[in-house]
């Protein structure tokens, strides 16, 4: 399965109809929102005669308000009831809304159109917890990143399509905005038809008692998020992305017209570049993460967002041209740099957001996963509102230009990321591991499916180099607690990183009996919590490339904790820069970018484990490949 493309999911009923349904929903939201915005700006006198700025901001508030009010309530529905039936009812509700929209457009009735907009926000609020809650139910763990990548790609392409199509349809010269009504109703009907083919997804908590108090339930949802520190900061990371993305995306039209001096076609092109970047970045995540939830991509995404956000400031012209269309824009000096910056901001945004959504889905308890997503939606909406207020203040009272706003947002992104990675160093640890196995080495893995997806397990491997734990950490589908020599653990600069990775320092009985006893206690605690523990049974790094006689520590641990032991072998790593073939002063960067292997054998049941059998299994896996 690991070698199959994520795009095959389009052909499978468990994913294809759901993808079409959610993408058409996002398309319809944006067709109607942007068509209504165009009508409010250009035909306000015929639709109420109110201040256009007030109307545009009121419409944005009406769409996002339901996320604050109803996310917690309908997160419960997503957990309590079967999901495919809920999806069909939501899409039928959308068809009814678009019928009301057609009536409002024909009558030119502004209050009715604003009610429809509120209804679309309400519908999106109901659908959101189902949208991200259903994926872990219908996809295997190794498909979760690819599935999320396709959903994010589809969502942003739909946003782009609706952003372009809405104003174009509203601008067609007819007696009333007939083509907006026709398009919105047609898309809604197609979405409902697609929803008929979404397969059943069982209720995860059918006994849940609905709490109708939206305020206390909102607080409860946020407590679900806070119960797991990694989930909490994953959700905060997602919400921050929507702050960053909303700040950039909302300013692109004004940036095009007021900074670049472009026209509507150039605006559409730049929006397209940004969304193509997000789509490509999202789709690349599955390949870069080797079909697993790889949060090491999040720091990479953060670095890209910051660097290219800063460069967009320096690439922006000091004074705008006049009436630039795409062809004349590309003839201007520095135009390709601006396009490249927007493309890269989108691409690195994909690297950032897809692993975070997959992380929250994977780490949340199935019984209340949708309510975690609902809490995430509340925070996302809050951060988007804060982003709007931030932009208003910076561009108004603070006197910033739009490029200066981009610069401030990029720098703020670096500060926020540094804070998150400091308090949850697992992101940084995985990033270091990801860099190692994608730059210095090329790692081939066989037998990875032998590592159990859940439950306590010991990963036992031969010890060839100082980076063995990092390589195994980078390739294992589960976070692993490694046992390591206490003197390495106590290196001043690295101690905080080892502690953050929950490494377990150990010493021999002759070195420090207290440290040894504490190590066994910590190993027992980790295994009791169902975590994988990584151990090198040789008790040290090989000095001659050969596997050294095994110590009896693993057998002793298994006597107290009857868990399976997975034998592993690192191959072709001997003689590399990080091995001990040469003395420190004679080491050279040998085998950089070389191909190494991690071979994973079948688990040995606790009842059958002996030190001799474990050593024989690892020797057989490695063979003669030092």
TORGU-367559 format. One record per residue (C-alpha): residue number from 1; residue in three letters; z, x, y. Coordinates in steps of 0.2 Angstrom, whole numbers. Example, Ala and Ser with C-alpha at 12.3 -4.5 7.8 and 13.67 -1.06 7.14 Angstrom:
PT  num  residuo     pz     px     py
PT    1      ALA     39     62    -22
PT    2      SER     36     68     -5
//
This chain:
PT  num  residuo     pz     px     py
PT    1      UNK      0      0      0
PT    2      UNK      4     14     12
PT    3      UNK    -14     19     13
PT    4      UNK    -21      2     17
PT    5      UNK    -26     -2     35
PT    6      UNK    -15    -14     46
PT    7      UNK    -31    -24     50
PT    8      UNK    -31    -31     32
PT    9      UNK    -17    -42     37
PT   10      UNK    -30    -52     47
PT   11      UNK    -38    -57     30
PT   12      UNK    -22    -63     23
PT   13      UNK    -15    -81     25
PT   14      UNK      3    -75     27
PT   15      UNK     -2    -67     44
PT   16      UNK    -20    -71     49
PT   17      UNK    -17    -90     54
PT   18      UNK      0    -85     63
PT   19      UNK     -9    -71     73
PT   20      UNK    -23    -83     79
PT   21      UNK    -10    -96     83
PT   22      UNK      1    -85     94
PT   23      UNK    -14    -77    102
PT   24      UNK    -22    -93    107
PT   25      UNK     -5    -99    114
PT   26      UNK     -3    -83    125
PT   27      UNK    -22    -86    130
PT   28      UNK    -18   -104    135
PT   29      UNK     -3    -99    145
PT   30      UNK    -12    -87    155
PT   31      UNK    -28    -98    158
PT   32      UNK    -17   -112    165
PT   33      UNK     -5   -101    175
PT   34      UNK    -19    -90    183
PT   35      UNK    -30   -105    186
PT   36      UNK    -16   -114    195
PT   37      UNK    -12    -99    205
PT   38      UNK    -30    -98    211
PT   39      UNK    -30   -117    215
PT   40      UNK    -13   -115    225
PT   41      UNK    -20   -101    235
PT   42      UNK    -37   -107    239
PT   43      UNK    -35   -126    239
PT   44      UNK    -17   -129    244
PT   45      UNK    -22   -140    258
PT   46      UNK    -29   -152    245
PT   47      UNK    -14   -150    233
PT   48      UNK      1   -154    244
PT   49      UNK     -2   -144    260
PT   50      UNK     13   -133    257
PT   51      UNK     15   -114    260
PT   52      UNK      5   -105    247
PT   53      UNK     17    -91    245
PT   54      UNK     31   -103    242
PT   55      UNK     20   -112    229
PT   56      UNK     15    -96    220
PT   57      UNK     33    -90    219
PT   58      UNK     39   -108    214
PT   59      UNK     26   -108    200
PT   60      UNK     32    -91    193
PT   61      UNK     50    -97    193
PT   62      UNK     46   -113    184
PT   63      UNK     37   -104    170
PT   64      UNK     52    -92    167
PT   65      UNK     66   -104    170
PT   66      UNK     66   -111    152
PT   67      UNK     69    -94    145
PT   68      UNK     86    -93    154
PT   69      UNK     90   -111    150
PT   70      UNK     84   -115    132
PT   71      UNK     81    -98    123
PT   72      UNK     99    -99    115
PT   73      UNK     97   -117    109
PT   74      UNK     80   -114    101
PT   75      UNK     85    -98     93
PT   76      UNK     97   -108     82
PT   77      UNK     82   -120     78
PT   78      UNK     72   -105     72
PT   79      UNK     86    -99     60
PT   80      UNK     91   -117     54
PT   81      UNK     74   -124     50
PT   82      UNK     58   -119     41
PT   83      UNK     47   -110     53
PT   84      UNK     29   -116     49
PT   85      UNK     33   -134     52
PT   86      UNK     41   -129     69
PT   87      UNK     25   -120     74
PT   88      UNK     14   -135     70
PT   89      UNK     25   -146     81
PT   90      UNK     25   -134     95
PT   91      UNK      6   -132     95
PT   92      UNK      5   -151     95
PT   93      UNK     16   -152    110
PT   94      UNK      4   -139    118
PT   95      UNK    -10   -151    115
PT   96      UNK     -1   -165    124
PT   97      UNK      4   -154    138
PT   98      UNK    -15   -149    141
PT   99      UNK    -19   -168    141
PT  100      UNK     -6   -170    155
PT  101      UNK    -14   -154    164
PT  102      UNK    -31   -162    163
PT  103      UNK    -24   -178    171
PT  104      UNK    -15   -168    184
PT  105      UNK    -31   -158    188
PT  106      UNK    -41   -174    189
PT  107      UNK    -29   -182    201
PT  108      UNK    -25   -166    211
PT  109      UNK     -6   -170    207
PT  110      UNK      3   -155    211
PT  111      UNK     20   -161    205
PT  112      UNK     12   -165    188
PT  113      UNK      4   -148    187
PT  114      UNK     20   -139    190
PT  115      UNK     29   -150    177
PT  116      UNK     15   -144    165
PT  117      UNK     18   -126    170
PT  118      UNK     37   -129    166
PT  119      UNK     32   -137    150
PT  120      UNK     22   -121    145
PT  121      UNK     37   -110    149
PT  122      UNK     47   -122    138
PT  123      UNK     35   -121    124
PT  124      UNK     35   -102    125
PT  125      UNK     54   -102    124
PT  126      UNK     54   -112    108
PT  127      UNK     40   -101    100
PT  128      UNK     47    -84    105
PT  129      UNK     62    -83     92
PT  130      UNK     50    -90     79
PT  131      UNK     36    -77     83
PT  132      UNK     46    -62     81
PT  133      UNK     58    -69     68
PT  134      UNK     45    -74     56
PT  135      UNK     37    -57     54
PT  136      UNK     51    -49     43
PT  137      UNK     50    -64     32
PT  138      UNK     31    -63     29
PT  139      UNK     28    -44     30
PT  140      UNK     35    -30     19
PT  141      UNK     45    -17     27
PT  142      UNK     31     -5     27
PT  143      UNK     20    -18     36
PT  144      UNK     32    -22     50
PT  145      UNK     26     -9     62
PT  146      UNK      8    -13     59
PT  147      UNK     11    -32     61
PT  148      UNK     20    -30     77
PT  149      UNK      6    -19     83
PT  150      UNK     -7    -32     80
PT  151      UNK      4    -46     88
PT  152      UNK      7    -35    104
PT  153      UNK    -12    -31    104
PT  154      UNK    -16    -49    102
PT  155      UNK     -4    -55    116
PT  156      UNK    -10    -42    129
PT  157      UNK    -28    -45    125
PT  158      UNK    -24    -64    127
PT  159      UNK    -15    -60    144
PT  160      UNK    -31    -51    150
PT  161      UNK    -42    -65    144
PT  162      UNK    -32    -78    153
PT  163      UNK    -30    -68    168
PT  164      UNK    -49    -66    170
PT  165      UNK    -54    -83    164
PT  166      UNK    -42    -94    173
PT  167      UNK    -47    -90    191
PT  168      UNK    -66    -90    186
PT  169      UNK    -64   -107    178
PT  170      UNK    -55   -113    194
PT  171      UNK    -68   -106    205
PT  172      UNK    -83   -116    197
PT  173      UNK    -90   -128    210
PT  174      UNK    -86   -145    203
PT  175      UNK    -79   -162    210
PT  176      UNK    -62   -157    201
PT  177      UNK    -57   -142    191
PT  178      UNK    -65   -149    175
PT  179      UNK    -68   -133    166
PT  180      UNK    -50   -127    167
PT  181      UNK    -45   -144    159
PT  182      UNK    -59   -142    145
PT  183      UNK    -54   -124    141
PT  184      UNK    -36   -127    141
PT  185      UNK    -37   -142    130
PT  186      UNK    -50   -134    118
PT  187      UNK    -39   -118    116
PT  188      UNK    -24   -129    113
PT  189      UNK    -33   -139     99
PT  190      UNK    -39   -123     91
PT  191      UNK    -21   -116     91
PT  192      UNK    -15   -132     83
PT  193      UNK    -29   -131     69
PT  194      UNK    -24   -113     66
PT  195      UNK     -6   -118     64
PT  196      UNK    -10   -129     50
PT  197      UNK    -14   -114     39
PT  198      UNK      2   -105     43
PT  199      UNK     12   -103     26
PT  200      UNK     30   -109     24
PT  201      UNK     44    -97     30
PT  202      UNK     60   -103     23
PT  203      UNK     75   -107     34
PT  204      UNK     87    -92     34
PT  205      UNK    103   -101     39
PT  206      UNK    100   -120     34
PT  207      UNK    119   -123     35
PT  208      UNK    120   -118     53
PT  209      UNK    128   -131     65
PT  210      UNK    119   -132     81
PT  211      UNK    128   -128     97
PT  212      UNK    121   -139    110
PT  213      UNK    130   -130    124
PT  214      UNK    117   -119    131
PT  215      UNK    129   -108    141
PT  216      UNK    141   -104    127
PT  217      UNK    127   -102    114
PT  218      UNK    118    -89    126
PT  219      UNK    134    -79    127
PT  220      UNK    135    -80    108
PT  221      UNK    117    -74    106
PT  222      UNK    121    -59    117
PT  223      UNK    137    -55    106
PT  224      UNK    125    -55     91
PT  225      UNK    115    -42    100
PT  226      UNK    130    -32    104
PT  227      UNK    137    -32     86
PT  228      UNK    125    -17     82
PT  229      UNK    124     -3     94
PT  230      UNK    107      2     89
PT  231      UNK    100    -16     91
PT  232      UNK    109    -18    108
PT  233      UNK    100     -3    115
PT  234      UNK     84     -8    106
PT  235      UNK     85    -25    115
PT  236      UNK     89    -16    132
PT  237      UNK     75     -4    129
PT  238      UNK     63    -19    127
PT  239      UNK     69    -28    142
PT  240      UNK     67    -12    152
PT  241      UNK     49    -11    146
PT  242      UNK     46    -28    153
PT  243      UNK     54    -23    170
PT  244      UNK     42     -8    170
PT  245      UNK     27    -17    164
PT  246      UNK     30    -32    176
PT  247      UNK     32    -20    191
PT  248      UNK     15    -11    186
PT  249      UNK      5    -26    180
PT  250      UNK     10    -38    195
PT  251      UNK      5    -25    208
PT  252      UNK    -12    -21    200
PT  253      UNK    -21    -34    211
PT  254      UNK    -13    -29    227
PT  255      UNK    -16    -10    222
PT  256      UNK    -34    -13    219
PT  257      UNK    -37    -23    236
PT  258      UNK    -25    -14    248
PT  259      UNK    -24      4    241
PT  260      UNK    -41      6    233
PT  261      UNK    -51     -6    244
PT  262      UNK    -59    -14    228
PT  263      UNK    -65    -31    225
PT  264      UNK    -61    -44    211
PT  265      UNK    -72    -36    198
PT  266      UNK    -63    -19    201
PT  267      UNK    -46    -28    199
PT  268      UNK    -52    -36    183
PT  269      UNK    -58    -19    176
PT  270      UNK    -42    -10    180
PT  271      UNK    -32    -24    172
PT  272      UNK    -43    -22    157
PT  273      UNK    -40     -4    157
PT  274      UNK    -21     -6    157
PT  275      UNK    -21    -19    143
PT  276      UNK    -34     -9    132
PT  277      UNK    -22      5    134
PT  278      UNK     -7     -5    127
PT  279      UNK    -18    -12    113
PT  280      UNK    -24      5    107
PT  281      UNK     -6     12    109
PT  282      UNK      1     -2     99
PT  283      UNK    -12     -1     85
PT  284      UNK     -9     18     84
PT  285      UNK      9     16     81
PT  286      UNK      6     12     62
PT  287      UNK     -3     28     59
PT  288      UNK      9     38     69
PT  289      UNK     24     31     61
PT  290      UNK     17     32     43
PT  291      UNK     20     14     40
PT  292      UNK     38     13     44
PT  293      UNK     50      9     59
PT  294      UNK     48     26     68
PT  295      UNK     59     25     83
PT  296      UNK     55     43     87
PT  297      UNK     39     36     96
PT  298      UNK     50     28    109
PT  299      UNK     55     45    118
PT  300      UNK     36     50    117
PT  301      UNK     32     33    125
PT  302      UNK     45     36    138
PT  303      UNK     38     53    143
PT  304      UNK     21     46    144
PT  305      UNK     26     32    155
PT  306      UNK     35     43    167
PT  307      UNK     22     57    168
PT  308      UNK      7     46    171
PT  309      UNK     17     34    182
PT  310      UNK     21     49    193
PT  311      UNK      3     55    192
PT  312      UNK     -3     38    198
PT  313      UNK      6     40    214
PT  314      UNK     -2     57    217
PT  315      UNK    -19     51    212
PT  316      UNK    -19     36    224
PT  317      UNK    -29     38    240
PT  318      UNK    -20     39    256
PT  319      UNK    -32     27    265
PT  320      UNK    -42     13    256
PT  321      UNK    -61     11    256
PT  322      UNK    -69     -5    260
PT  323      UNK    -76    -18    247
PT  324      UNK    -77     -6    232
PT  325      UNK    -85    -13    217
PT  326      UNK    -84     -4    200
PT  327      UNK   -100      6    202
PT  328      UNK    -95     13    219
PT  329      UNK    -77     15    214
PT  330      UNK    -82     27    200
PT  331      UNK    -93     37    213
PT  332      UNK    -77     41    223
PT  333      UNK    -67     57    220
PT  334      UNK    -52     55    209
PT  335      UNK    -57     38    202
PT  336      UNK    -57     43    184
PT  337      UNK    -40     50    186
PT  338      UNK    -33     33    192
PT  339      UNK    -42     25    177
PT  340      UNK    -35     38    165
PT  341      UNK    -17     36    172
PT  342      UNK    -18     17    170
PT  343      UNK    -25     19    152
PT  344      UNK    -11     31    147
PT  345      UNK      3     21    155
PT  346      UNK     -4      6    144
PT  347      UNK     -5     18    128
PT  348      UNK     12     25    130
PT  349      UNK     19      8    133
PT  350      UNK     12      3    116
PT  351      UNK     21     18    108
PT  352      UNK     37     13    117
PT  353      UNK     37     -6    114
PT  354      UNK     31     -8     96
PT  355      UNK     44      2     87
PT  356      UNK     58     -6     97
PT  357      UNK     52    -24     92
PT  358      UNK     51    -18     74
PT  359      UNK     68     -9     75
PT  360      UNK     77    -25     82
PT  361      UNK     69    -35     68
PT  362      UNK     73    -23     54
PT  363      UNK     91    -20     60
PT  364      UNK     96    -38     64
PT  365      UNK    104    -48     50
PT  366      UNK     92    -61     43
PT  367      UNK    104    -75     45
PT  368      UNK    104    -74     64
PT  369      UNK     88    -63     68
PT  370      UNK     80    -77     78
PT  371      UNK     95    -79     89
PT  372      UNK     95    -60     92
PT  373      UNK     77    -63     97
PT  374      UNK     82    -77    108
PT  375      UNK     95    -67    117
PT  376      UNK     82    -53    119
PT  377      UNK     71    -66    128
PT  378      UNK     85    -71    139
PT  379      UNK     87    -53    144
PT  380      UNK     68    -50    146
PT  381      UNK     67    -64    158
PT  382      UNK     82    -58    168
PT  383      UNK     74    -40    169
PT  384      UNK     57    -47    174
PT  385      UNK     66    -57    188
PT  386      UNK     75    -41    193
PT  387      UNK     58    -32    193
PT  388      UNK     51    -45    205
PT  389      UNK     66    -44    217
PT  390      UNK     65    -25    216
PT  391      UNK     47    -25    221
PT  392      UNK     50    -37    235
PT  393      UNK     64    -26    242
PT  394      UNK     55     -9    240
PT  395      UNK     39    -16    247
PT  396      UNK     48    -26    261
PT  397      UNK     64    -20    268
PT  398      UNK     63     -2    261
PT  399      UNK     45      0    268
PT  400      UNK     37      8    252
PT  401      UNK     19      7    248
PT  402      UNK     13      2    231
PT  403      UNK     10     20    225
PT  404      UNK     27     24    231
PT  405      UNK     34      9    221
PT  406      UNK     25     16    206
PT  407      UNK     33     33    209
PT  408      UNK     50     26    211
PT  409      UNK     48     15    195
PT  410      UNK     42     30    185
PT  411      UNK     57     41    190
PT  412      UNK     69     26    187
PT  413      UNK     61     25    169
PT  414      UNK     66     43    166
PT  415      UNK     84     40    172
PT  416      UNK     86     24    161
PT  417      UNK     78     33    146
PT  418      UNK     90     48    148
PT  419      UNK    105     36    148
PT  420      UNK     99     27    133
PT  421      UNK     95     42    123
PT  422      UNK    112     50    128
PT  423      UNK    122     36    121
PT  424      UNK    111     32    106
PT  425      UNK    105     50    101
PT  426      UNK     96     42     85
PT  427      UNK     81     40     96
PT  428      UNK     81     58    101
PT  429      UNK     84     64     83
PT  430      UNK     70     54     76
PT  431      UNK     59     61     90
PT  432      UNK     63     79     86
PT  433      UNK     60     75     67
PT  434      UNK     43     66     72
PT  435      UNK     38     81     82
PT  436      UNK     42     94     68
PT  437      UNK     32     85     55
PT  438      UNK     17     81     66
PT  439      UNK     15     97     75
PT  440      UNK     23    112     67
PT  441      UNK     20    106     49
PT  442      UNK      8     94     40
PT  443      UNK     19     85     28
PT  444      UNK     12     76     12
PT  445      UNK     24     64      4
PT  446      UNK     23     57    -14
PT  447      UNK     35     45    -22
PT  448      UNK     43     39     -6
PT  449      UNK     44     21    -14
PT  450      UNK     57     29    -25
PT  451      UNK     70     28    -11
PT  452      UNK     78     11    -12
PT  453      UNK     76      0      3
PT  454      UNK     94     -5      3
PT  455      UNK    111      0     -3
PT  456      UNK    120     17     -5
PT  457      UNK    110     31    -13
PT  458      UNK    111     50    -13
PT  459      UNK     96     60     -9
PT  460      UNK     97     77    -17
PT  461      UNK     85     91    -13
PT  462      UNK     82    109    -15
PT  463      UNK     86    120      1
PT  464      UNK     72    131      7
PT  465      UNK     74    132     26
PT  466      UNK     85    127     41
PT  467      UNK     74    112     45
PT  468      UNK     75    104     28
PT  469      UNK     86     90     34
PT  470      UNK     75     86     49
PT  471      UNK     59     85     38
PT  472      UNK     68     73     26
PT  473      UNK     75     63     40
PT  474      UNK     58     62     48
PT  475      UNK     50     56     31
PT  476      UNK     63     45     24
PT  477      UNK     61     26     28
PT  478      UNK     80     25     31
PT  479      UNK     92     34     42
PT  480      UNK    101     47     31
PT  481      UNK    118     56     34
PT  482      UNK    116     74     29
PT  483      UNK    130     85     22
PT  484      UNK    129    102     31
PT  485      UNK    139    119     32
PT  486      UNK    153    117     44
PT  487      UNK    148    133     54
PT  488      UNK    131    127     57
PT  489      UNK    138    110     62
PT  490      UNK    150    119     75
PT  491      UNK    136    128     84
PT  492      UNK    141    124    102
PT  493      UNK    124    118    109
PT  494      UNK    119    108     93
PT  495      UNK    136    100     89
PT  496      UNK    133     84     99
PT  497      UNK    116     82     91
PT  498      UNK    123     84     73
PT  499      UNK    138     73     77
PT  500      UNK    126     60     84
PT  501      UNK    116     60     68
PT  502      UNK    132     57     58
PT  503      UNK    130     74     49
PT  504      UNK    145     78     38
PT  505      UNK    152     96     40
PT  506      UNK    158    104     23
PT  507      UNK    166    120     18
PT  508      UNK    170    127      1
PT  509      UNK    188    126     -5
PT  510      UNK    190    145     -2
PT  511      UNK    184    143     16
PT  512      UNK    194    128     22
PT  513      UNK    201    115     10
PT  514      UNK    205    103     23
PT  515      UNK    186    102     29
PT  516      UNK    181    100     11
PT  517      UNK    193     85      8
PT  518      UNK    188     77     25
PT  519      UNK    169     79     20
PT  520      UNK    172     70      3
PT  521      UNK    181     56     13
PT  522      UNK    167     54     25
PT  523      UNK    154     54     11
PT  524      UNK    164     40      2
PT  525      UNK    165     30     18
PT  526      UNK    146     31     21
PT  527      UNK    142     27      3
PT  528      UNK    154     12      4
PT  529      UNK    145      6     19
PT  530      UNK    128      6     10
PT  531      UNK    121     21     19
PT  532      UNK    110     35     11
PT  533      UNK    118     52     10
PT  534      UNK    108     68     10
PT  535      UNK    115     83      0
PT  536      UNK    108    100     -5
PT  537      UNK    116    104    -22
PT  538      UNK    113    122    -21
PT  539      UNK    126    124     -8
PT  540      UNK    115    135      3
PT  541      UNK     98    140      8
PT  542      UNK     88    150     -5
PT  543      UNK     86    169     -1
PT  544      UNK     72    172    -13
PT  545      UNK     62    156    -14
PT  546      UNK     69    151    -30
PT  547      UNK     80    136    -34
PT  548      UNK     98    142    -35
PT  549      UNK    111    136    -48
PT  550      UNK    117    119    -43
PT  551      UNK    135    116    -38
PT  552      UNK    145    101    -46
PT  553      UNK    148     92    -30
PT  554      UNK    135     78    -32
PT  555      UNK    142     74    -50
PT  556      UNK    160     73    -42
PT  557      UNK    154     61    -29
PT  558      UNK    145     50    -41
PT  559      UNK    161     49    -52
PT  560      UNK    170     41    -37
PT  561      UNK    155     32    -30
PT  562      UNK    143     26    -44
PT  563      UNK    127     26    -34
PT  564      UNK    109     31    -39
PT  565      UNK    104     49    -35
PT  566      UNK     86     52    -30
PT  567      UNK     79     69    -34
PT  568      UNK     68     77    -21
PT  569      UNK     59     94    -19
PT  570      UNK     52    103     -4
PT  571      UNK     37    113     -8
PT  572      UNK     26    127      1
PT  573      UNK     40    129     14
PT  574      UNK     46    146      8
PT  575      UNK     40    160     19
PT  576      UNK     39    149     35
PT  577      UNK     48    154     51
PT  578      UNK     63    143     47
PT  579      UNK     66    150     29
PT  580      UNK     76    166     25
PT  581      UNK     63    176     17
PT  582      UNK     64    189     31
PT  583      UNK     79    194     42
PT  584      UNK     80    186     59
PT  585      UNK     72    200     69
PT  586      UNK     57    201     57
PT  587      UNK     53    183     57
PT  588      UNK     36    178     63
PT  589      UNK     29    160     65
PT  590      UNK     21    160     48
PT  591      UNK     14    143     41
PT  592      UNK     14    135     57
PT  593      UNK      3    119     56
PT  594      UNK      3    122     37
PT  595      UNK      3    109     24
PT  596      UNK     20    107     15
PT  597      UNK     25     94      3
PT  598      UNK     40     82     -1
PT  599      UNK     40     76    -18
PT  600      UNK     52     61    -22
PT  601      UNK     57     58    -40
PT  602      UNK     63     42    -49
PT  603      UNK     82     38    -45
PT  604      UNK     94     44    -59
PT  605      UNK    107     30    -62
PT  606      UNK    125     35    -59
PT  607      UNK    129     33    -78
PT  608      UNK    116     45    -83
PT  609      UNK    119     58    -69
PT  610      UNK    125     76    -74
PT  611      UNK    123     92    -63
PT  612      UNK    111     99    -77
PT  613      UNK    100     84    -77
PT  614      UNK     99     83    -58
PT  615      UNK     94    102    -57
PT  616      UNK     81    100    -71
PT  617      UNK     73     85    -62
PT  618      UNK     72     94    -45
PT  619      UNK     65    110    -54
PT  620      UNK     52     99    -63
PT  621      UNK     47     91    -46
PT  622      UNK     45    107    -37
PT  623      UNK     36    117    -52
PT  624      UNK     30    134    -46
PT  625      UNK     26    128    -28
PT  626      UNK     39    137    -18
//
